[in-house]
């Protein structure tokens, strides 16, 4: 039985006695629990893996064009269902409606990108042998069943980044989504089913955390990918290593946004605001540390204060709302605790800093300055609408501060002098650097980080190769049989 066949639970009291969070839709704006779902029974896991493994045996043998057609049809269905799916996102994790539809538009682009380009990525690559005659090619082949552990902040986008390239490649996917977005998880499985994916090619589960190792340890599972926190990534990476499974980890970030100079300071402030506040600041690649040269610092902070003052809490389903709730009350409490720690230790609050007197999981749009290393906000990822602004004297100090982080996901450099910006970008310890634009995402651009932001790449051609057998085939001419000697 797949997770989609498990009916919603009627009694909220059936939550795990161990204290583990249930799979439940809890509207972060109203606080109401709208649906709960049973965990996938531990005894059912073996059958789920077996169906995914059996599906892989057949799916990998299909022509790549057929696999790509299924992925393209899933994109088309996503386009057709965009409004309904966007409402699910808004209900489950509080994303503003226009941002939810934007996420789905990007998802459709990703699926179409792999449907259109995936077959070409899989073409054998010839190698000219240095010794001997004949030929050599590198083939790109699938490896089997993958476990995808995905987060709530972009509940469709994070999943299709894995599903698009791997379904075209010929792998099959078992999904363990975040506990707070179960209806999104069910809807994603339904998309691929309705697009023509055979049973077992894409399977949603409501796994307990305690059951994840059982799945990773199973010899039929060939890889695991996770997008999430450092703690979760460390645990899953250790399990994957223990069981000799390939893994990809996309973890947290504390992306620097470096302002070297600005011909149009208003445009720079607007870019910083967008980089920090998109998705209510709940993005790994959000611009969390704004590093500004001293000649621009005061006017930049004042401009940012004016921009942040325009954000007011409201219903994320209302198009006029500028500040959506965080994904859960727990998330709001955690962020506010980080902000309060900084305030208690001497940070300056330029804007916000409090929980507004408004129902829902809200935190005010917050700007902190004078943040020092003993404060949690200096080292930890602030996952929400809170920016920290630092003043530096020059580019060297900006680079040193930017690199003084355990994270290395994305970075932004703002300057009207492109040579200067590129010179700074070359020195940044990050998996992605954007010049004159906040870190973003597009199907053809590789996505991933270094240091404690994880390893591996999603999106672009590189994503196809993460869980692939890059198989060498070396062919030499057949030797001719020796002629018999006449007697």
N, C-alpha and C positions, 0 to 999 in steps of 0.2 A: 504494500500500500504506500503510495507516495504521499507527501505532506499535504498536497492539495485535496486529498480525499479525507483528511482528518477534519471533521466538522468543528466549528467554533465551540468552545466550551461554554456551557450555560452558567457555571458557577465560578466566580473569580477566586473562590477559596481553594481551588485545586492547584494553586501555585506550588512549585517545588518546595518541599519541606526543608531542603538544604539552604534555602534562601536565594537560589539561583533565579534570575529574572525570567519570567515567562515570556513567551511570544504573545504580544498583545498590542492592539492599537489603542494608545492612550493619547487623545487629542491634546497637544501641548498648549493650545489656546484656551480650551474649555476645561481641561483637566479630567475630562470624562473618559472612562474606559469603554470603548465602543465594541471591541471584539477581543476574544482570547482564543488561542489555539493550543491544542495538545502538543506536547513534545512528540517527536518521532520515537516510537518505542525502541528501546535498545535491541530487542530481539528482531526487529524488522530491518536493522541496518545491513545485515549480511545479504538479504534479498535485494535491497536497493543497489548495493554495490554490484551484485551479480547481474542485475538487469542492465546497469550502466556498462559493465564489462562485455556482456553479450552484445549490446547495442554497438559498442566500439568495434567488435569484430566485423560487423556488417557495414557500419557507417564508413570505416576507413577504406572499404573496398568500392564504395560508390565513386563515380567520377567526380572530380573536384567541382565541376560545373554544377552538378546536382546539389552538392552541399552548399555551394555559394547561392544557389537559387532559393534554398530554404532560408538562409540568412537574409537575403534580400526581401523575401516575403515577410519575414518578421519585422523588418524596417517599415514596410508598407503598412502592416497592421498597426504598428506603433503610431504611424502618422494618422491613421483612421481613428484610433482610440485616444488620441493625444489629450483631449479635454478630460475624459474620464480618468485617465491615468494620472494627469496632473492633480486632479482632486484627491486622489489617493495619497500622493506625495504630500500635499498640503495638510491633509487630515492626520497623517501618521507622524510626520516629523516637522511640520510647521513652516515649510518653505512657502514664500510668497508665490501666488499663483503664476505671475508672469515668469518668475525664475523657474518654476516647475515645468512650465511649457518649454522654456528655453533649454532645460536639461534634456527633455525628451527630443527636442529638435536635434541636439548634438548627438544623442544616442542613435537616432535614425541615420545621421551622417556617418557615424562610425560603422554601423552595420552595412550600409551601402558601400562604404570605402573598402571593406574587406570582401564583400560580395564581388565588387568590380575588380579589385587589384589582387586579391588573395591567390587566384589561380596563377597569375604571373609570378608572384613571390615564390611559388612552389616549383617553378621550372628548375630542372637540374642545372647546376652550375659547372661548366667544364673547367678542368685544370690541365695545364700543359705539363706532362711528366718531365722531370729532369733526367731521369734514367730510363732506358728501355723504350720500346716502341709501344704502340697501342694508345689507349686513352684513359682518362680518369674523370669522373664526375662526382659532385656532391649532391645527393638527393635530400630533400626535406620531407621527412616522414613523421606521422603522428606517433605518440608513445603510449596512449591509453587513456585511462580515466583520471580526471583531475578533480581535486576538492578546491572549491573557491569559497573563501570566508570573507564576506563583504560587509561594509559598514552602512550606516543609516544616512549619512549626510548628503550623498548623491545616490539614492537607492536604485536607480536604473542605470545611470552612467557607469558606476563602478562595476556593475555586473556585465554590461555589454562590452566593456574594455577587455574582459576575459573571454566572453562567449564568442564575440565576433571572429577574432583570429583563430581561436582554437576549434570552433565548429567547422570552419572552412578547411583548416588543416586536417581534420579527421579525428581529433580527440573528442571525448565525451566529458560532460561536466556535471558534478554534483554540487549544488549550492547550499551553503549554510549562511543565511542572511542574518542581519542584526535583529535582535529580539523585538525592537520597536517598530519594524517595518514589515510585518508578516504579510499584509495584503499586497504590498508591492512585490514581494517574493512570489506569491501565488500568481500574480498577474504576469510576471515575467515568464514563468514556466508555461502559462497558458498561451502566451504569444508564440513561443517556439513550437508548442504542440499544434496550435492552429496553423502555423506556417508550414507544417508538414514534417517536423522532426519526429522520427520514430520514438516509441517509448524507450526511455533510458538514455537518450542522447543528451537531454538537459533535464535534470531532476532537482526540484526544490525539496529540501528537508528542513525540519525544525529540530535540529540536533541540540542536545544538551552539550554544554561545554565539556562535561565529563566524558562524553562519548567521542569527542573529536580525535583523541589518540587512537581509538579503535579503528577509525576510518583511515587515518594516516598510516597506521601500522599494517593495514591489509595489503597483501602483495599485489592485489589487482589495482590498487591506487598507485599511479606513477608520478604524481606531482601535486603540490599544494601551493596555492597563492592566497595571500592575505593582504587586505588593505585595512589598517586600523592603528591602534595605539602601539607605542613601543613595547609595553608589557605583553600585549597579545602577540606581537611580532616575535619577541624574544622567545616566548613559549612555543609558538608554532615552528619557528626556525630550529629550535632545539629538537623538537619532535621529528621534524623532517630529516635533520642530520642523523639522529639516532636510528631512524629506519631507512636511511640512504635514499631519500626521495628528493628530487629537484624541487626547489622552492623559489618563489618570487615574493618579496615583501615591499609594500608601499606603506610607509609609516608616517609619523608626524613630521611637522615642519615648523620652523620659526623664521619664515622668510624675511630677509632684509629688503628694504625699499630705500635705495641710496639716492639722495638728491644732491648732485654735484653743483648744478647751476640750473637756471630756468629763465628762458626768454619770456615765457608765459607762466607765471607762478600759479595763476588760477587753474590752468589746465593741469599742472603738476599736482595741485591739491585735489583736483577732481579725480585724477588717476589714483592717487593714494587712497582717497575715500572709497572708490570703487574696489580697489585691491583689498582693502581691509573689510568692507561691509557687505560684499556679495555673499549671499546665502547666510546672512546674519553673522558673518565672520566665521562660519563653521566649515572651513576648507583647509586642508593640509597646506595648500599653496597660497593662502591668504597673506597679504603683506602685513606681517605682525610687528616687525621692528622697523620703524621709520627713522632713518639715519640721515641727518641733514647738516650740511656745512654751515658754519657759524654765521656767515653773512646773510643766509636765507632763513635761519632758524626761527627768529621771532615772527616775521610775517607768515612763514609757513604754518607755525603753530596757531596763529590767530586765524588764518584761513581755514585750517582743519577744524578748529573750534566752531566756526560759523557753519561749516558743512555738517558736522556731527549734531549741531543743535536742531537741524531740520528733521531728525529721525524721531518719530514718536510711535509708541506701541499701538497695535491694532490687529484686527482680524486678518490673518494672512490670505484669506480668500477674497478680501476686499481689495480691488485694484488701487485704491487710494492709500493703502497702508504702506508706510515707509520702513517700519521696524517690526519684523516678525518675532514671534517667540523663539527661544532656543528649542532644541528637539525634545527636551524633557525638563521637569522640575529639578531633577538631579543634576542635569547639565548646567542649569542656571545657578544652582547652589554652589557647584564646584567652581564656576568662573568667578562668581562674586567673592568666594573665599580667597581666590588668588588676588583679586583686586584689593580686597580689604587688607590682606597681608602686606601689600605694597604701601598702602596708605598708613597702616600702623607703624611701618618702619621708615616713614618720612617721605614717601613719594608725593608729588604734587598732582592733584586732580584738576586738570584743565577743563574737563567736561564729564558729566555723568558720574559714575562711580557707585551708583546705588541700584537697588531693585525698585522699579517704579511702582507706585500705588495703582496697579492695574492687574486684573486677574490674568493668569497665564504665566508661562515660564519665561518671563522677561528680565533682561538686564539692560540698563541704560547704555546708550552709545557712549563709550568711555575713552578718554584720552589721559594717559599718565605720562609725566615727565619726571626727571630726577630719580629714575629707577637705578638702583645700585645692585651689585652682585649678591648681597645677602638676601635680597627679596626673591620670592618665588617667580615673580614676573620676569626676572632677568634671564632665568634659565629654562623655565617651563613654557610649554606651548599654551597660549591663551586661545582657547577654542570658542570664540564668540566675539561680540562687538566691542572689543577693547584693543586699543592701539597704544604702543609705547613709542615715544619720540625721544631720540637721542641727538645731542649736539656734538659735532666733531669739527676739528679745525681744518682738516684737509682730506684728500682722497686716501692717503696712507692710513690715517686714523679710521676712516670709514671702512676700509677693507679689513683692518685688524679687528674692529668691533663686529663686523658682519661674520667673520670667520670664527669668532669666539663663541661658538655654539656647538652643542652636540649634534645638531641637525645639519642636513645639507641637501634639502629638497630643491626649492627654487630660489631665485633672487631677481631683483629688478635694479637697473641702473638708469637714472634719469639725467640727461645732459643734452644740451644743444650741440655740443662738440662730440661727434660720433667717434673720432679717434680716441679722445679721452675716455669716453664711455667704454669702448672696447678694451682699452688698456686696463681699466678697472675690472671689467667682466672677466678677463683672462686670469685674474688673481683670486677670484671668488671660489670657495669650496662649495659647489652646488652641482646637482645633476642637470639643472636647467637655469639658464640666465636669459632674461628678457631685457632688452634695451628700449627705453621710452614707452613701455607698456607693462602693466602688472602681469605676473605669471598667468598664463591661460592654458587652453587645451584645444587641440584640433586633431582629427584622426591621423593625419600624416606626420605629426610631430611626436617623437619619443617622449615618454613621461616616466620619470623615476628619479631617485636620489642616491646620495652616498651617506657615509657615516651612519648615525642612528636613524636616518630617514629611510633606511632599507637598501635593497639591491634588486637588480633586474629592471627591465623596461616593459612598459605597456604602451599600446598604440604604435603607429607606424609599422614599417616592415619588420622592425626588431621584435615586436610582440609575437610574430609568427614563429620566431626561432627559439623563444624561451622554453617551450615545452615540445620541442621537436627533436627527432633523431636525425642529426646531420650526417647521413650515412654516406661513406665513401664507397664507390664502386670502381675498381681498377681492372681494366680489361687489357689483356695482352693477346697477340695473335696466337692462334693454336699452332702447336708444333706439328710439323709434318712427320708422318710415320716413316721410319727408316725402310729403305728398299731391301727386300731379302737378298742374301748373297747366293748366287747360282752355285749349285753343287757340282 
